[in-house]
Amino acid sequence: MSYRQMRRAKSEELRAQRTETIAKRKRSCSLFIENIIPVVVIIRPDRIIQFLSRMLSELDSPIKSGNDGNKNTKSFLKSLRICSIIIFALCSMLFALCFFSSDANARVKGKCKDCHTMHYSYEGEGITYGDRQGPFPILTKGGCLGCHAQNTNGVNSIITSGQAKIPQVLHHNENNDLAGGNFYYVADGYNPDYSKGHNVIGVSHQENTPMNIPPAFIKSVFIPGGLGPTDWPVQQQLTCAGTWGCHGNRTVEDPYESVYGAHHTDDSAIDGITVGKSYRFLYGIKGAEHKNWEYLATVNNHNGYKGDIAHNTMDTISYLCGECHAKFHPNQNLGGIKEVGYVYNSIWRRHPADIAFSSVHVGFKNSEYENYVRYRIEAPVAFGQPTGGEEVVDSTSIIMCLSCHRAHASQYPDILRWDYAKMDLRNGTGKGCLACHTKKGEH
């Protein structure tokens, strides 16, 4: 065999090997694309399919020998690498969406119809949702209470609607209350005791004078986004949200407008910048949210409440309470020393809030508080940078309004977490007031 014949034979052998290699790559790529396209079609399917088809079409082009063949193969391999990089990127995006966003993103999930109705009509009849007649703002089926008080005679504190879990603020099971408490204790029609909670419109009637105005109310206090109301009209009853409520942007009077869009906000980061990214939609307030509103909470998995012993911020849960009950908070925007007393000196006129255990005049060590060392759900404390996983209580832990009170209503007067009338030093059980004031119950 001549040298020319040997060279031709070797060239044909190499060309055959290239053809087989490309055929194998084609089969692998086709199988991969066949499985991945159904998954990524949500991201511009027309563009993806056109691009991948163009990549595959190169596989069908003739294989040339010599330099042209090498150029053809290199061009294909380059296209295949680009194709692989794009598909890898798409897969990475899909993986992140599927496996991370569901945990990080606590916005409302599920079908639109679970919460909304377009015309508030079904088969010619109006819709009754949560025993309330509409229509309601923002196309909701039942407004705030229609969703969060769906079955007032039921015992469930959390109701599932489609994929959405909805906390219930009014239900008939005192042993199943969530962190905020239960409006059942003040709800008209259930033998209410108005001293046990906030009298919100739709739950109970307005209280008589002087309790028709928030105790310790101060005009035009500083609140996140602006100023509080210049006055509290005697006929104005408390609302869930807005200027006359707690949730939402309190510089916006309409309750629904004040929380508009919050339920659909990615609140994986609670930074207080918007209503949706504020702790429990309390505008400007920071904290860590227990995913089930403290249903089955434990000492290392609970709400994380924000405190500030410097009293120079408006992002703590106690400051939120002080926006209405201003004289009870030592922040100078609110009651200050004049109303509360001398911070760090223990000469109190009113029980302080946003005060660390280390702030007592004798210090934490050897004080009456030093035996409170492990977090207690029934007497929670706040932290400077809460995580919701704090188990240790120490000198830096912060007393707040919710250490003693619930937010909505409780089974005890003054929305307390325990019966204050039964607190007795002779029964040093470590409960109620004695959860913090541990040594006062010692004999």
Steps between C-alpha positions, in 0.01 A plus 500: 500500500637835394548788739208686336270200547606465865430868562156475336415191705606674821295807407190285437554325835519832684193628317306187600606546864389864494168402344438240774604744774267767369217247465545402865501865606187557294317212668606618848414864430164409349410285799604778740306766313197275472487475878589857587279696259172407678649639820629832370219591264382759750799718405441617139448153346505634145849644542633188672364258242620713208849518642525131580361406161765712336767325703369159399471594134875530488520130575328424171745699290743293286829400656778624280856373495811705546499849641133557414409191701699618798336844482155338480569281803648786702200718415262232620692433819507873574123523446448193715701655783293819478183292497617305806587818691156650431319182598711475817409859590131431443517186713675694778227766491231234511670323790517824697134576430382153598714431803577836657226750422227299671675530834643846460186654358206508739264692276146367450497191280224324312216586268364852466148374569601386848497865614350708219176521304461708186134606528402374844245280334462125462216348298296815539544529876728709717782321675502460877849451634569470868131581567552850361319671217693686231616612262835584657792720391784369282268227366546294817237247595465619855739779592736463795266308730345300219837334446640508852177422688334256263334274754447674831338189646780276381802382693771539237754779547640441150283429196636367172350632177664348197873549556452789741512468877287770664541587871171543682472787746148404614407141579338296775793317659682675783765228511601558140572873488780627278763755606270799449227356718132453419229763447247244623530644850370841389281396205134595523275197518743298711449652846780749445706679760624818334785533750665195347589638159491760229152590377547482125226591253318185395596314818334703774332830566697806597565538870358781707694804616786512590597166342378613157842669468827303539636538853811723510430639153720793391426716198722508191766257619777399261420175320670324207421708194376812673286603797216337687152655508466852635204390704289190567133579426267363767294320236803337335523128574815295467562333161722211397730720291567857395506820705257367759649151519825312547577327170600667177628852442342713772548819297231359266151517648322237291571155654509317167712758323746499790581130449456496122732248336653381826362148477674454165837637609810284536559536873800270524684802643314684776666841476201731560552691174149425374185368664546161335857477631411609852442265791140373471421792265562748784663772293858577598524227763772235479510147637507132411169333418417150619360331190187377682437810714635310805270204460705220661784745569795384710766674707733505198244550223273797564432857397807719520408839646715808440604722791716812532637607836641824354145618422606678182321289237140441401538136389423309820179322588468712815528821299211375288288471816623844606368659182157487666592445866781754485539587867600143582826506303832670599589603143518880487271497196235357728469523878867526589639544849223738597233232466689175560779587740876499515638236267789299649412634843194288580305798630202416284171679472366236263629152423772553237520344155805458277715463812771234531541298817844661530333841533386448858684711754684205660581330170384158383723289722347432839187686394147367524508420126814287472316170537309560179759326282301296246251652256134452592217520247259622769732789600704584189779754481640704212849515353706758317537275194227236534512170313208312651739228616622660822491259791729673748382801700772720649579855604457629143149361461235772479167542676225611260126559497434145376694352791182554701224569243348344190435716195136428411323364808552242772297313758623740770425868570729762344592251226752344740654160452399405854254596772663795675252478787638157590867600511603426859854489640386225736452278197844528346432281201709694250196585290361834390687794652730258679630365170726809488494611863625159606638577845190684617329163530774340709440425866 
